[in-house]
Each structure stands twice: as C-alpha cells, then as structure tokens.
Amino acid sequence: CDLKILNLPENEQPGPQPCARTCSGVARYDDGHGWKDYAGQAIKDVDISGCNFTTTPVITVTMKGFFDCPAVKLSYLHIYSNSFMLLTEKDAKADRMFFCNVFWSANGFVC
C-alpha cells in the first residue's frame, strides 16, 4: 500500500512513510456521541481513538441520511488525534438530524 502524507494540520511534521495510516468509519446518528444542539447549529463529536494516531490527522467527511441532512464542516478548533467535532453549515436542530450518519476518512501517522 502506498500512502504519502505531505503535510498535517497544526504545522506538525509528518512521520516516516511506513507509519502513515488511513483509517475510516461511519459515525452513526444513534451512537454514544449523538447530535447535540449548540448556538442554532447541530454538533457531533466523532471518536477516532481506534485509529491510534500519534498526530492530528487530515480528515474528510460526508453525510448521508434518509432525510435532508444539512452540509457539515469540521470545527478547526476541535480536531485531535483521537476525535473531531462537526457542526452544521446552516441552522439545524439535533432532533432533525435523525438518520444523518457521518462517513469519515482520516490520514495520519501512528509512530
């Protein structure tokens, strides 16, 4: 497998190429970190601790649901090696995020 990460958030230095990892998953709407209301937006914490990153990874997300799921963005202030936070781009309420699952992919280093 060939994975090359050129740079990372927070000006962290990339690790050695054999330590690069891609980790992905689905944060379900009904997992232990459900959608919550915050200042007119819906937010969700996503646990990626199972990836075992030692650096802050580069993260890509998309959402899919049975209903009209709003666009989301990563909270720049809440991206860590073991979790990240999403917020909706427009006004939304947590109870309207029913069946809105987050599909994510993260690239980072494990050593």
C-alpha positions in Angstrom: 0.0 0.0 0.0 1.4 3.4 -0.9 0.3 6.3 1.2 2.2 9.6 1.3 1.1 12.5 3.5 2.7 15.7 2.5 1.7 17.9 5.5 -0.5 17.9 8.5 -2.7 20.4 10.4 -1.1 22.5 13.2 2.3 22.5 11.4 3.1 19.1 12.8 5.9 17.3 11.0 4.9 14.2 9.0 6.3 10.9 10.4 8.1 8.3 8.4 6.1 6.9 5.5 5.9 3.3 6.9 4.0 4.9 9.8 1.3 6.5 7.7 -2.2 5.1 8.1 -5.6 5.6 6.6 -8.5 4.9 8.9 -12.2 5.3 8.1 -15.6 4.7 9.6 -19.2 5.7 10.0 -20.3 7.8 13.0 -24.0 6.8 13.2 -26.6 9.3 14.3 -27.6 7.0 17.2 -24.1 6.1 18.6 -23.0 7.2 22.0 -22.0 10.6 20.7 -25.3 11.7 19.1 -26.1 15.1 17.6 -26.5 17.9 20.1 -27.9 21.5 19.8 -25.4 24.3 20.0 -26.0 28.0 19.2 -28.6 27.3 16.5 -26.5 24.5 14.9 -26.3 20.8 15.4 -22.9 19.4 16.5 -21.4 15.9 16.8 -18.3 14.6 18.4 -16.7 11.7 16.4 -14.4 9.2 18.2 -11.5 8.1 16.1 -9.4 6.7 19.0 -9.3 3.3 17.4 -7.1 4.6 14.7 -4.3 5.1 17.2 -2.9 8.3 15.5 0.0 10.0 17.1 -0.5 13.2 15.0 -3.6 15.2 14.2 -4.9 13.6 11.0 -6.1 15.0 7.8 -9.9 14.3 7.8 -12.5 14.2 5.1 -16.3 13.8 5.9 -19.5 13.4 4.1 -23.1 12.8 5.3 -25.8 10.5 4.2 -29.3 10.0 5.6 -32.9 9.1 4.8 -33.9 12.8 5.1 -32.4 16.1 4.2 -29.1 16.2 6.0 -27.5 19.6 6.0 -23.9 20.2 5.0 -21.3 19.9 7.7 -17.9 21.3 8.4 -15.1 20.3 10.7 -14.5 22.6 13.7 -10.9 23.7 13.2 -10.5 24.2 17.0 -11.7 20.6 17.7 -9.6 18.2 15.6 -7.4 15.9 17.7 -5.5 12.6 17.2 -8.4 10.8 18.8 -11.6 12.8 17.9 -13.0 15.6 15.9 -16.2 17.8 16.0 -18.6 18.5 13.2 -21.1 21.4 13.0 -23.8 22.0 10.5 -23.2 24.8 8.0 -26.7 26.2 8.4 -29.2 26.4 11.3 -30.2 22.9 12.4 -31.6 21.1 15.4 -30.3 17.9 16.8 -33.7 16.3 16.6 -33.8 16.9 12.8 -30.5 15.0 12.3 -32.4 11.7 12.6 -30.6 9.1 10.4 -27.9 11.5 9.4 -24.7 9.4 9.5 -21.2 10.8 9.1 -18.9 8.8 6.8 -15.3 9.8 7.5 -11.8 9.1 6.4 -8.6 10.2 8.2 -4.9 10.0 7.2 -2.2 10.4 9.8 0.7 8.8 11.5 0.9 6.0 14.1 4.6 6.3 15.0 
